[in-house]
């Protein structure tokens, strides 16, 4: 168990680019490098400065729940 000295924990999530595929293995991002940079710069500096832990998570794969 880990204890953090705070009254709350703020969890943020964001895509790496507008299409969400930048850096995803086996998939091709359709965004230009300039579009990726502009998208990632949308988070303001004061917010980014307060993020202490960053974790890149692989995209989830979804299985069909339909019965045959």
N, CA, C and O atoms as a Maestro MAE file, in Angstrom:
{
 s_m_m2io_version
 :::
 2.0.0
}

f_m_ct {
 s_m_title
 :::
 protein
 m_atom[272] {
  # First column is atom index #
  i_m_mmod_type
  r_m_x_coord
  r_m_y_coord
  r_m_z_coord
  i_m_residue_number
  s_m_chain_name
  s_m_pdb_residue_name
  s_m_pdb_atom_name
  i_m_atomic_number
  :::
  1 25 0.845 -1.173 0.000 1 A "UNK " " N  " 7
  2 3 0.000 0.000 0.000 1 A "UNK " " CA " 6
  3 2 0.889 1.235 0.000 1 A "UNK " " C  " 6
  4 15 1.918 1.284 0.675 1 A "UNK " " O  " 8
  5 25 0.466 2.231 -0.777 2 A "UNK " " N  " 7
  6 3 1.205 3.485 -0.878 2 A "UNK " " CA " 6
  7 2 0.338 4.599 -0.338 2 A "UNK " " C  " 6
  8 15 -0.856 4.665 -0.633 2 A "UNK " " O  " 8
  9 25 0.936 5.479 0.453 3 A "UNK " " N  " 7
  10 3 0.204 6.627 0.982 3 A "UNK " " CA " 6
  11 2 0.840 7.900 0.439 3 A "UNK " " C  " 6
  12 15 2.059 8.068 0.471 3 A "UNK " " O  " 8
  13 25 -0.011 8.790 -0.060 4 A "UNK " " N  " 7
  14 3 0.448 10.063 -0.593 4 A "UNK " " CA " 6
  15 2 -0.051 11.186 0.318 4 A "UNK " " C  " 6
  16 15 -1.187 11.134 0.789 4 A "UNK " " O  " 8
  17 25 0.780 12.196 0.572 5 A "UNK " " N  " 7
  18 3 0.398 13.283 1.474 5 A "UNK " " CA " 6
  19 2 -0.529 14.291 0.792 5 A "UNK " " C  " 6
  20 15 -0.128 15.425 0.529 5 A "UNK " " O  " 8
  21 25 -1.754 13.884 0.508 6 A "UNK " " N  " 7
  22 3 -2.729 14.772 -0.127 6 A "UNK " " CA " 6
  23 2 -4.125 14.389 0.324 6 A "UNK " " C  " 6
  24 15 -4.362 13.262 0.759 6 A "UNK " " O  " 8
  25 25 -5.041 15.328 0.219 7 A "UNK " " N  " 7
  26 3 -6.433 15.039 0.578 7 A "UNK " " CA " 6
  27 2 -7.195 14.431 -0.590 7 A "UNK " " C  " 6
  28 15 -8.279 13.878 -0.404 7 A "UNK " " O  " 8
  29 25 -6.640 14.528 -1.781 8 A "UNK " " N  " 7
  30 3 -7.277 13.930 -2.951 8 A "UNK " " CA " 6
  31 2 -6.210 13.597 -3.980 8 A "UNK " " C  " 6
  32 15 -5.080 14.080 -3.904 8 A "UNK " " O  " 8
  33 25 -6.579 12.776 -4.928 9 A "UNK " " N  " 7
  34 3 -5.695 12.455 -6.039 9 A "UNK " " CA " 6
  35 2 -6.430 12.801 -7.328 9 A "UNK " " C  " 6
  36 15 -7.570 12.384 -7.533 9 A "UNK " " O  " 8
  37 25 -5.784 13.548 -8.175 10 A "UNK " " N  " 7
  38 3 -6.356 13.929 -9.456 10 A "UNK " " CA " 6
  39 2 -5.756 13.022 -10.521 10 A "UNK " " C  " 6
  40 15 -4.536 12.950 -10.666 10 A "UNK " " O  " 8
  41 25 -6.602 12.339 -11.254 11 A "UNK " " N  " 7
  42 3 -6.152 11.436 -12.304 11 A "UNK " " CA " 6
  43 2 -6.596 12.033 -13.639 11 A "UNK " " C  " 6
  44 15 -7.778 12.315 -13.839 11 A "UNK " " O  " 8
  45 25 -5.644 12.220 -14.545 12 A "UNK " " N  " 7
  46 3 -5.926 12.781 -15.860 12 A "UNK " " CA " 6
  47 2 -5.623 11.745 -16.928 12 A "UNK " " C  " 6
  48 15 -4.756 10.889 -16.752 12 A "UNK " " O  " 8
  49 25 -6.336 11.830 -18.021 13 A "UNK " " N  " 7
  50 3 -6.068 10.957 -19.163 13 A "UNK " " CA " 6
  51 2 -6.151 11.792 -20.427 13 A "UNK " " C  " 6
  52 15 -6.971 12.705 -20.520 13 A "UNK " " O  " 8
  53 25 -5.308 11.486 -21.396 14 A "UNK " " N  " 7
  54 3 -5.310 12.215 -22.660 14 A "UNK " " CA " 6
  55 2 -4.783 11.329 -23.771 14 A "UNK " " C  " 6
  56 15 -3.948 10.453 -23.543 14 A "UNK " " O  " 8
  57 25 -5.273 11.564 -24.959 15 A "UNK " " N  " 7
  58 3 -4.743 10.880 -26.135 15 A "UNK " " CA " 6
  59 2 -3.429 11.541 -26.534 15 A "UNK " " C  " 6
  60 15 -3.219 12.716 -26.236 15 A "UNK " " O  " 8
  61 25 -2.542 10.809 -27.202 16 A "UNK " " N  " 7
  62 3 -1.266 11.392 -27.613 16 A "UNK " " CA " 6
  63 2 -1.394 12.329 -28.815 16 A "UNK " " C  " 6
  64 15 -0.488 13.121 -29.074 16 A "UNK " " O  " 8
  65 25 -2.512 12.250 -29.555 17 A "UNK " " N  " 7
  66 3 -2.734 13.087 -30.732 17 A "UNK " " CA " 6
  67 2 -4.234 13.088 -31.042 17 A "UNK " " C  " 6
  68 15 -4.986 12.356 -30.400 17 A "UNK " " O  " 8
  69 25 -4.687 13.891 -32.010 18 A "UNK " " N  " 7
  70 3 -6.119 13.934 -32.308 18 A "UNK " " CA " 6
  71 2 -6.731 12.583 -32.704 18 A "UNK " " C  " 6
  72 15 -7.865 12.291 -32.326 18 A "UNK " " O  " 8
  73 25 -5.999 11.759 -33.457 19 A "UNK " " N  " 7
  74 3 -6.575 10.463 -33.856 19 A "UNK " " CA " 6
  75 2 -6.372 9.391 -32.786 19 A "UNK " " C  " 6
  76 15 -7.018 8.344 -32.833 19 A "UNK " " O  " 8
  77 25 -5.476 9.642 -31.817 20 A "UNK " " N  " 7
  78 3 -5.247 8.701 -30.725 20 A "UNK " " CA " 6
  79 2 -4.300 7.569 -31.031 20 A "UNK " " C  " 6
  80 15 -4.155 6.661 -30.214 20 A "UNK " " O  " 8
  81 25 -3.644 7.589 -32.190 21 A "UNK " " N  " 7
  82 3 -2.799 6.460 -32.585 21 A "UNK " " CA " 6
  83 2 -1.308 6.763 -32.583 21 A "UNK " " C  " 6
  84 15 -0.513 5.886 -32.921 21 A "UNK " " O  " 8
  85 25 -0.906 7.957 -32.219 22 A "UNK " " N  " 7
  86 3 0.518 8.319 -32.217 22 A "UNK " " CA " 6
  87 2 1.277 7.444 -31.217 22 A "UNK " " C  " 6
  88 15 0.986 7.463 -30.021 22 A "UNK " " O  " 8
  89 25 2.241 6.687 -31.711 23 A "UNK " " N  " 7
  90 3 3.047 5.830 -30.843 23 A "UNK " " CA " 6
  91 2 2.439 4.474 -30.544 23 A "UNK " " C  " 6
  92 15 3.014 3.712 -29.767 23 A "UNK " " O  " 8
  93 25 1.295 4.142 -31.132 24 A "UNK " " N  " 7
  94 3 0.657 2.846 -30.894 24 A "UNK " " CA " 6
  95 2 1.275 1.822 -31.831 24 A "UNK " " C  " 6
  96 15 1.260 2.002 -33.049 24 A "UNK " " O  " 8
  97 25 1.817 0.749 -31.270 25 A "UNK " " N  " 7
  98 3 2.459 -0.295 -32.060 25 A "UNK " " CA " 6
  99 2 1.434 -1.007 -32.940 25 A "UNK " " C  " 6
  100 15 0.366 -1.407 -32.477 25 A "UNK " " O  " 8
  101 25 1.777 -1.155 -34.200 26 A "UNK " " N  " 7
  102 3 0.903 -1.872 -35.118 26 A "UNK " " CA " 6
  103 2 -0.184 -1.014 -35.735 26 A "UNK " " C  " 6
  104 15 -0.971 -1.521 -36.534 26 A "UNK " " O  " 8
  105 25 -0.259 0.246 -35.403 27 A "UNK " " N  " 7
  106 3 -1.263 1.161 -35.965 27 A "UNK " " CA " 6
  107 2 -0.552 2.381 -36.520 27 A "UNK " " C  " 6
  108 15 0.536 2.727 -36.059 27 A "UNK " " O  " 8
  109 25 -1.141 3.026 -37.487 28 A "UNK " " N  " 7
  110 3 -0.517 4.189 -38.109 28 A "UNK " " CA " 6
  111 2 -1.286 5.457 -37.772 28 A "UNK " " C  " 6
  112 15 -2.494 5.546 -37.987 28 A "UNK " " O  " 8
  113 25 -0.574 6.421 -37.247 29 A "UNK " " N  " 7
  114 3 -1.145 7.722 -36.911 29 A "UNK " " CA " 6
  115 2 -1.377 8.508 -38.199 29 A "UNK " " C  " 6
  116 15 -0.508 8.554 -39.070 29 A "UNK " " O  " 8
  117 25 -2.561 9.131 -38.317 30 A "UNK " " N  " 7
  118 3 -2.885 9.910 -39.510 30 A "UNK " " CA " 6
  119 2 -2.551 11.388 -39.346 30 A "UNK " " C  " 6
  120 15 -2.756 12.168 -40.276 30 A "UNK " " O  " 8
  121 25 -2.052 11.779 -38.208 31 A "UNK " " N  " 7
  122 3 -1.802 13.190 -37.906 31 A "UNK " " CA " 6
  123 2 -0.416 13.625 -38.365 31 A "UNK " " C  " 6
  124 15 0.540 12.851 -38.328 31 A "UNK " " O  " 8
  125 25 -0.329 14.875 -38.795 32 A "UNK " " N  " 7
  126 3 0.971 15.424 -39.170 32 A "UNK " " CA " 6
  127 2 1.777 15.705 -37.899 32 A "UNK " " C  " 6
  128 15 1.190 15.879 -36.831 32 A "UNK " " O  " 8
  129 25 3.101 15.751 -37.992 33 A "UNK " " N  " 7
  130 3 3.903 16.067 -36.800 33 A "UNK " " CA " 6
  131 2 3.505 17.403 -36.166 33 A "UNK " " C  " 6
  132 15 3.531 17.543 -34.943 33 A "UNK " " O  " 8
  133 25 3.138 18.383 -36.997 34 A "UNK " " N  " 7
  134 3 2.706 19.680 -36.480 34 A "UNK " " CA " 6
  135 2 1.389 19.556 -35.714 34 A "UNK " " C  " 6
  136 15 1.211 20.205 -34.684 34 A "UNK " " O  " 8
  137 25 0.466 18.728 -36.208 35 A "UNK " " N  " 7
  138 3 -0.809 18.526 -35.521 35 A "UNK " " CA " 6
  139 2 -0.597 17.846 -34.172 35 A "UNK " " C  " 6
  140 15 -1.256 18.189 -33.190 35 A "UNK " " O  " 8
  141 25 0.325 16.877 -34.123 36 A "UNK " " N  " 7
  142 3 0.632 16.184 -32.858 36 A "UNK " " CA " 6
  143 2 1.196 17.187 -31.856 36 A "UNK " " C  " 6
  144 15 0.785 17.208 -30.696 36 A "UNK " " O  " 8
  145 25 2.137 18.018 -32.303 37 A "UNK " " N  " 7
  146 3 2.741 19.008 -31.403 37 A "UNK " " CA " 6
  147 2 1.706 20.009 -30.884 37 A "UNK " " C  " 6
  148 15 1.669 20.306 -29.690 37 A "UNK " " O  " 8
  149 25 0.866 20.526 -31.785 38 A "UNK " " N  " 7
  150 3 -0.175 21.470 -31.365 38 A "UNK " " CA " 6
  151 2 -1.135 20.825 -30.373 38 A "UNK " " C  " 6
  152 15 -1.539 21.457 -29.397 38 A "UNK " " O  " 8
  153 25 -1.501 19.570 -30.617 39 A "UNK " " N  " 7
  154 3 -2.434 18.859 -29.735 39 A "UNK " " CA " 6
  155 2 -1.820 18.673 -28.349 39 A "UNK " " C  " 6
  156 15 -2.503 18.868 -27.344 39 A "UNK " " O  " 8
  157 25 -0.549 18.301 -28.281 40 A "UNK " " N  " 7
  158 3 0.104 18.071 -26.991 40 A "UNK " " CA " 6
  159 2 0.372 19.378 -26.248 40 A "UNK " " C  " 6
  160 15 0.482 19.375 -25.022 40 A "UNK " " O  " 8
  161 25 0.476 20.486 -26.964 41 A "UNK " " N  " 7
  162 3 0.705 21.785 -26.322 41 A "UNK " " CA " 6
  163 2 -0.576 22.413 -25.779 41 A "UNK " " C  " 6
  164 15 -0.518 23.464 -25.141 41 A "UNK " " O  " 8
  165 25 -1.721 21.795 -26.016 42 A "UNK " " N  " 7
  166 3 -2.990 22.347 -25.549 42 A "UNK " " CA " 6
  167 2 -3.105 22.331 -24.025 42 A "UNK " " C  " 6
  168 15 -3.826 23.147 -23.450 42 A "UNK " " O  " 8
  169 25 -2.407 21.421 -23.377 43 A "UNK " " N  " 7
  170 3 -2.391 21.438 -21.910 43 A "UNK " " CA " 6
  171 2 -1.516 22.596 -21.460 43 A "UNK " " C  " 6
  172 15 -0.366 22.712 -21.884 43 A "UNK " " O  " 8
  173 25 -2.043 23.431 -20.623 44 A "UNK " " N  " 7
  174 3 -1.293 24.616 -20.213 44 A "UNK " " CA " 6
  175 2 -0.141 24.252 -19.291 44 A "UNK " " C  " 6
  176 15 -0.182 23.230 -18.607 44 A "UNK " " O  " 8
  177 25 0.873 25.084 -19.276 45 A "UNK " " N  " 7
  178 3 2.069 24.875 -18.468 45 A "UNK " " CA " 6
  179 2 1.795 24.676 -16.992 45 A "UNK " " C  " 6
  180 15 2.349 23.749 -16.402 45 A "UNK " " O  " 8
  181 25 0.955 25.512 -16.354 46 A "UNK " " N  " 7
  182 3 0.686 25.338 -14.930 46 A "UNK " " CA " 6
  183 2 0.071 23.975 -14.590 46 A "UNK " " C  " 6
  184 15 0.337 23.424 -13.522 46 A "UNK " " O  " 8
  185 25 -0.744 23.435 -15.492 47 A "UNK " " N  " 7
  186 3 -1.331 22.107 -15.236 47 A "UNK " " CA " 6
  187 2 -0.259 21.038 -15.386 47 A "UNK " " C  " 6
  188 15 -0.135 20.157 -14.536 47 A "UNK " " O  " 8
  189 25 0.511 21.111 -16.459 48 A "UNK " " N  " 7
  190 3 1.565 20.122 -16.708 48 A "UNK " " CA " 6
  191 2 2.605 20.146 -15.587 48 A "UNK " " C  " 6
  192 15 3.136 19.098 -15.219 48 A "UNK " " O  " 8
  193 25 2.901 21.326 -15.039 49 A "UNK " " N  " 7
  194 3 3.875 21.443 -13.955 49 A "UNK " " CA " 6
  195 2 3.444 20.700 -12.694 49 A "UNK " " C  " 6
  196 15 4.291 20.344 -11.875 49 A "UNK " " O  " 8
  197 25 2.169 20.462 -12.525 50 A "UNK " " N  " 7
  198 3 1.653 19.816 -11.319 50 A "UNK " " CA " 6
  199 2 1.473 18.304 -11.470 50 A "UNK " " C  " 6
  200 15 1.055 17.629 -10.529 50 A "UNK " " O  " 8
  201 25 1.785 17.781 -12.643 51 A "UNK " " N  " 7
  202 3 1.682 16.337 -12.875 51 A "UNK " " CA " 6
  203 2 3.022 15.707 -12.508 51 A "UNK " " C  " 6
  204 15 4.036 15.970 -13.154 51 A "UNK " " O  " 8
  205 25 3.020 14.877 -11.471 52 A "UNK " " N  " 7
  206 3 4.251 14.273 -10.972 52 A "UNK " " CA " 6
  207 2 4.521 12.888 -11.559 52 A "UNK " " C  " 6
  208 15 5.677 12.507 -11.739 52 A "UNK " " O  " 8
  209 25 3.479 12.147 -11.852 53 A "UNK " " N  " 7
  210 3 3.650 10.783 -12.349 53 A "UNK " " CA " 6
  211 2 2.967 10.683 -13.708 53 A "UNK " " C  " 6
  212 15 1.795 11.029 -13.854 53 A "UNK " " O  " 8
  213 25 3.715 10.206 -14.698 54 A "UNK " " N  " 7
  214 3 3.151 9.982 -16.024 54 A "UNK " " CA " 6
  215 2 3.336 8.525 -16.379 54 A "UNK " " C  " 6
  216 15 4.410 7.955 -16.186 54 A "UNK " " O  " 8
  217 25 2.296 7.937 -16.892 55 A "UNK " " N  " 7
  218 3 2.356 6.532 -17.275 55 A "UNK " " CA " 6
  219 2 1.709 6.373 -18.644 55 A "UNK " " C  " 6
  220 15 0.542 6.717 -18.831 55 A "UNK " " O  " 8
  221 25 2.465 5.854 -19.591 56 A "UNK " " N  " 7
  222 3 1.930 5.587 -20.911 56 A "UNK " " CA " 6
  223 2 1.301 4.203 -20.878 56 A "UNK " " C  " 6
  224 15 1.949 3.228 -20.495 56 A "UNK " " O  " 8
  225 25 0.059 4.119 -21.275 57 A "UNK " " N  " 7
  226 3 -0.692 2.868 -21.218 57 A "UNK " " CA " 6
  227 2 -1.022 2.436 -22.639 57 A "UNK " " C  " 6
  228 15 -1.446 3.250 -23.459 57 A "UNK " " O  " 8
  229 25 -0.829 1.161 -22.925 58 A "UNK " " N  " 7
  230 3 -1.135 0.637 -24.257 58 A "UNK " " CA " 6
  231 2 -2.645 0.676 -24.492 58 A "UNK " " C  " 6
  232 15 -3.439 0.570 -23.557 58 A "UNK " " O  " 8
  233 25 -3.017 0.828 -25.750 59 A "UNK " " N  " 7
  234 3 -4.425 0.850 -26.104 59 A "UNK " " CA " 6
  235 2 -5.075 -0.487 -25.762 59 A "UNK " " C  " 6
  236 15 -4.470 -1.545 -25.938 59 A "UNK " " O  " 8
  237 25 -6.291 -0.431 -25.280 60 A "UNK " " N  " 7
  238 3 -7.017 -1.640 -24.940 60 A "UNK " " CA " 6
  239 2 -7.593 -2.265 -26.193 60 A "UNK " " C  " 6
  240 15 -7.984 -1.562 -27.125 60 A "UNK " " O  " 8
  241 25 -7.645 -3.583 -26.214 61 A "UNK " " N  " 7
  242 3 -8.306 -4.259 -27.334 61 A "UNK " " CA " 6
  243 2 -9.669 -4.724 -26.842 61 A "UNK " " C  " 6
  244 15 -9.802 -5.232 -25.729 61 A "UNK " " O  " 8
  245 25 -10.651 -4.548 -27.664 62 A "UNK " " N  " 7
  246 3 -12.015 -4.896 -27.288 62 A "UNK " " CA " 6
  247 2 -12.435 -6.168 -27.989 62 A "UNK " " C  " 6
  248 15 -12.208 -6.333 -29.188 62 A "UNK " " O  " 8
  249 25 -13.038 -7.051 -27.251 63 A "UNK " " N  " 7
  250 3 -13.549 -8.304 -27.817 63 A "UNK " " CA " 6
  251 2 -15.048 -8.189 -27.997 63 A "UNK " " C  " 6
  252 15 -15.728 -7.543 -27.201 63 A "UNK " " O  " 8
  253 25 -15.545 -8.796 -29.008 64 A "UNK " " N  " 7
  254 3 -16.982 -8.749 -29.255 64 A "UNK " " CA " 6
  255 2 -17.701 -9.601 -28.220 64 A "UNK " " C  " 6
  256 15 -17.295 -10.727 -27.933 64 A "UNK " " O  " 8
  257 25 -18.762 -9.056 -27.672 65 A "UNK " " N  " 7
  258 3 -19.554 -9.786 -26.676 65 A "UNK " " CA " 6
  259 2 -20.752 -10.473 -27.307 65 A "UNK " " C  " 6
  260 15 -21.537 -11.117 -26.612 65 A "UNK " " O  " 8
  261 25 -20.897 -10.341 -28.612 66 A "UNK " " N  " 7
  262 3 -22.045 -10.945 -29.305 66 A "UNK " " CA " 6
  263 2 -21.889 -12.462 -29.334 66 A "UNK " " C  " 6
  264 15 -20.794 -12.989 -29.530 66 A "UNK " " O  " 8
  265 25 -23.003 -13.142 -29.136 67 A "UNK " " N  " 7
  266 3 -22.978 -14.606 -29.199 67 A "UNK " " CA " 6
  267 2 -23.073 -15.046 -30.653 67 A "UNK " " C  " 6
  268 15 -23.717 -14.374 -31.458 67 A "UNK " " O  " 8
  269 25 -22.437 -16.168 -31.005 68 A "UNK " " N  " 7
  270 3 -22.466 -16.636 -32.397 68 A "UNK " " CA " 6
  271 2 -23.828 -17.127 -32.816 68 A "UNK " " C  " 6
  272 15 -24.007 -17.551 -33.958 68 A "UNK " " O  " 8
  :::
 }
 m_bond[271] {
  # First column is bond index #
  i_m_from
  i_m_to
  i_m_order
  :::
  1 1 2 1
  2 2 3 1
  3 3 4 2
  4 3 5 1
  5 5 6 1
  6 6 7 1
  7 7 8 2
  8 7 9 1
  9 9 10 1
  10 10 11 1
  11 11 12 2
  12 11 13 1
  13 13 14 1
  14 14 15 1
  15 15 16 2
  16 15 17 1
  17 17 18 1
  18 18 19 1
  19 19 20 2
  20 19 21 1
  21 21 22 1
  22 22 23 1
  23 23 24 2
  24 23 25 1
  25 25 26 1
  26 26 27 1
  27 27 28 2
  28 27 29 1
  29 29 30 1
  30 30 31 1
  31 31 32 2
  32 31 33 1
  33 33 34 1
  34 34 35 1
  35 35 36 2
  36 35 37 1
  37 37 38 1
  38 38 39 1
  39 39 40 2
  40 39 41 1
  41 41 42 1
  42 42 43 1
  43 43 44 2
  44 43 45 1
  45 45 46 1
  46 46 47 1
  47 47 48 2
  48 47 49 1
  49 49 50 1
  50 50 51 1
  51 51 52 2
  52 51 53 1
  53 53 54 1
  54 54 55 1
  55 55 56 2
  56 55 57 1
  57 57 58 1
  58 58 59 1
  59 59 60 2
  60 59 61 1
  61 61 62 1
  62 62 63 1
  63 63 64 2
  64 63 65 1
  65 65 66 1
  66 66 67 1
  67 67 68 2
  68 67 69 1
  69 69 70 1
  70 70 71 1
  71 71 72 2
  72 71 73 1
  73 73 74 1
  74 74 75 1
  75 75 76 2
  76 75 77 1
  77 77 78 1
  78 78 79 1
  79 79 80 2
  80 79 81 1
  81 81 82 1
  82 82 83 1
  83 83 84 2
  84 83 85 1
  85 85 86 1
  86 86 87 1
  87 87 88 2
  88 87 89 1
  89 89 90 1
  90 90 91 1
  91 91 92 2
  92 91 93 1
  93 93 94 1
  94 94 95 1
  95 95 96 2
  96 95 97 1
  97 97 98 1
  98 98 99 1
  99 99 100 2
  100 99 101 1
  101 101 102 1
  102 102 103 1
  103 103 104 2
  104 103 105 1
  105 105 106 1
  106 106 107 1
  107 107 108 2
  108 107 109 1
  109 109 110 1
  110 110 111 1
  111 111 112 2
  112 111 113 1
  113 113 114 1
  114 114 115 1
  115 115 116 2
  116 115 117 1
  117 117 118 1
  118 118 119 1
  119 119 120 2
  120 119 121 1
  121 121 122 1
  122 122 123 1
  123 123 124 2
  124 123 125 1
  125 125 126 1
  126 126 127 1
  127 127 128 2
  128 127 129 1
  129 129 130 1
  130 130 131 1
  131 131 132 2
  132 131 133 1
  133 133 134 1
  134 134 135 1
  135 135 136 2
  136 135 137 1
  137 137 138 1
  138 138 139 1
  139 139 140 2
  140 139 141 1
  141 141 142 1
  142 142 143 1
  143 143 144 2
  144 143 145 1
  145 145 146 1
  146 146 147 1
  147 147 148 2
  148 147 149 1
  149 149 150 1
  150 150 151 1
  151 151 152 2
  152 151 153 1
  153 153 154 1
  154 154 155 1
  155 155 156 2
  156 155 157 1
  157 157 158 1
  158 158 159 1
  159 159 160 2
  160 159 161 1
  161 161 162 1
  162 162 163 1
  163 163 164 2
  164 163 165 1
  165 165 166 1
  166 166 167 1
  167 167 168 2
  168 167 169 1
  169 169 170 1
  170 170 171 1
  171 171 172 2
  172 171 173 1
  173 173 174 1
  174 174 175 1
  175 175 176 2
  176 175 177 1
  177 177 178 1
  178 178 179 1
  179 179 180 2
  180 179 181 1
  181 181 182 1
  182 182 183 1
  183 183 184 2
  184 183 185 1
  185 185 186 1
  186 186 187 1
  187 187 188 2
  188 187 189 1
  189 189 190 1
  190 190 191 1
  191 191 192 2
  192 191 193 1
  193 193 194 1
  194 194 195 1
  195 195 196 2
  196 195 197 1
  197 197 198 1
  198 198 199 1
  199 199 200 2
  200 199 201 1
  201 201 202 1
  202 202 203 1
  203 203 204 2
  204 203 205 1
  205 205 206 1
  206 206 207 1
  207 207 208 2
  208 207 209 1
  209 209 210 1
  210 210 211 1
  211 211 212 2
  212 211 213 1
  213 213 214 1
  214 214 215 1
  215 215 216 2
  216 215 217 1
  217 217 218 1
  218 218 219 1
  219 219 220 2
  220 219 221 1
  221 221 222 1
  222 222 223 1
  223 223 224 2
  224 223 225 1
  225 225 226 1
  226 226 227 1
  227 227 228 2
  228 227 229 1
  229 229 230 1
  230 230 231 1
  231 231 232 2
  232 231 233 1
  233 233 234 1
  234 234 235 1
  235 235 236 2
  236 235 237 1
  237 237 238 1
  238 238 239 1
  239 239 240 2
  240 239 241 1
  241 241 242 1
  242 242 243 1
  243 243 244 2
  244 243 245 1
  245 245 246 1
  246 246 247 1
  247 247 248 2
  248 247 249 1
  249 249 250 1
  250 250 251 1
  251 251 252 2
  252 251 253 1
  253 253 254 1
  254 254 255 1
  255 255 256 2
  256 255 257 1
  257 257 258 1
  258 258 259 1
  259 259 260 2
  260 259 261 1
  261 261 262 1
  262 262 263 1
  263 263 264 2
  264 263 265 1
  265 265 266 1
  266 266 267 1
  267 267 268 2
  268 267 269 1
  269 269 270 1
  270 270 271 1
  271 271 272 2
  :::
 }
}
